[in-house]
């Protein structure tokens, strides 16, 4: 393994985190209007950039969904993780590629707006919530840290939408149980 801590301390390591890879509003405007040829208003671009959190694949999938639509503004207002292109991508390229223990953790914790190791443990009945959250963040698996200590996280909005829909589809009877466990925490 690479001695990352030592390299970081010496200033010999350049790290790119998810935040650095996100498109800014200006970059999103250039991508959507010039590259994808959509001609969206500044408000529409801002709405898509906010909803996708600057995620380039999300912007591209949204752009593909917009093409040929008459009510572009209506589509953008309603754009969520249930868009067929977003669902297909996140299920095929992300969710199905995870080991069963990770996939199960993602679905079980999808009910939570904010995630911490102990809260995830309470909801799932497991004891590895903190380690899994750290692992998901290292893998850039749509987990966003909410503080500098990496105690609290949340799922990317579109990913959370897909996870919640799959949890309701695959284990609808467990969703209220998980909500109850979370409320008792």
N, C-alpha and C positions, 0 to 999 in steps of 0.2 A: 504494500500500500504506500501511496505517496504521503510524505510528512506534511500534510496540509497546514496544520497549526504552525509549524516552524516556518514554512514558506510564507504564510500570511503574516507572521510576526516580523519577518525580514523584509516585507514589502515585495516579495518575489512571486506573488500569486495574484493573478487577476481573476476575479470571480464575476460571473454573470448570473444574476438571479432573475427570477420571473419578472420582477419589477423593471429591470433594465431591458427586457425583451419586449415589453408592451409597447404598442404604438401610442404615441402622443395624439392628441386631437388633430394637430396639423398633419402628422403622418397618416392618420386615418383618412383625413380629407383627401390627401394626394392619392392614396391607394384606392379609395372608393370612387372618386371622381375622375382621376386621370388614368389609373391603371385599369380599373374595372369599367370605366366609362359610364357611370351612373348619373352624374349631374345632380347630386343631392344637395339640398339646402344645408346651411351651416347647422341648423337645429336638428335636422335628420342625422347628419354625420355625428353630432355630439351625442344624440340619443343612442346610436349604434355603438359608438366608442365606449360609452358608459356601460351599456348592457353587456358588451363582450369583454369589458375591462381591458380593451386594447389588444386582445388575443387575436393574432393575425388570422389563424384558421377560422375563428368565429366570424371575423369580418368578411373573409372570403366566402364562407358558407352563407352568411346573410346576403351578400351581394348576389350569389347564385339564386337565392330564393326570391330576390327582388326583381330580377330580370323578367320582363313580360307582364308584370303586375300593373293594373290600372291604379289601384289605391296604394301607392308606395308609403305615404304617411301613415295610413291605417295599419299596414303591415309592420312598419317600424314601431308603432305604439304597442302592438300586440306581440312583438318578437320576444320569444322566451326559449327555454330549453326544450320545448315541445315541437319546434320547427323540425320537419322531417330530415333535413340535411344535418342539423346539429345532433339530433338523436342518432341517426345512422353513424355519424363520425364517432361520437363519444361512446356508443355501445360497441361498435366494431373495433375501433382503434384503441380504446382505453379500457372500458369496463371488462370486456370479454378476455382481454389479455392478462388480467390480473390473476394471481393465485387465488384459490377459493377463500382462504382466510382473509385476504385483503378485500376481495369483492364483498364478502359477507360483512366485514367491518364497515365498508363504504355504505352499503345499503342500510345497515342497522343504524348508523349515525346520521343518515341523511335527514332525519327529522329535526336535527339541531341547527339553529341559526349560527351559534358559536360553539366551538369544540375545544375541550381541554382533555388531557389524558384521564384525570379522575372522572369527569363527566361521561366520557366515552365508556370508561370501565363500568360505570353505574348503568348505563343504557344497554350495553352489550353483555354484561356479566363476565367480561374478560378482565385480564390484568395487564394487558400490554398496550393500552390506549396511547400513552405518551410516546412509546417507541414507534408505534405504527404511524402516528401523526408526523413524527420527525422523519421517518422513512418516506412517507408520502411527499413531504416537502422537499426532501433531497432528490426525489425522483421527478420533481416538478409535476406532480399529479393533481393539479388544480386545487391545491391547498394554499390558502393565503394566510400568512402569520398576521396577527392583529396587534402584537406587541413585540418589543425588542428582546424580551426574555424567552420568546417562543413558548409561552404558556397557553395562549389562546390563539385559535385559528378559525377559519371559516372556509367553506368550499366556494370555488368560483361559482357565480350565480347560475350560469348555464349548466354547469356540471351538477349543481345541487338540484336543479329542476329535473334533470334526467334521472338522477339517483332516486329522488322522491317518487317519480312516476314508476320506476322499476320496483321500488320497495312496495308500493301500493298494488302493483300488478302481481308480484311474486309472493308476497306475504301480507295480504291485507289485514289479516287477523292479528298480526304482530305489531302493526303501527300504533294502535292505541296503547298496547302494553309498553312500548318504548316511550311513548309520551308520558305515561304514568311514572315510569322509572325516572325519567328526566325531571319531572315535577317534584319527585321525592328527594332528589339530590340536593 
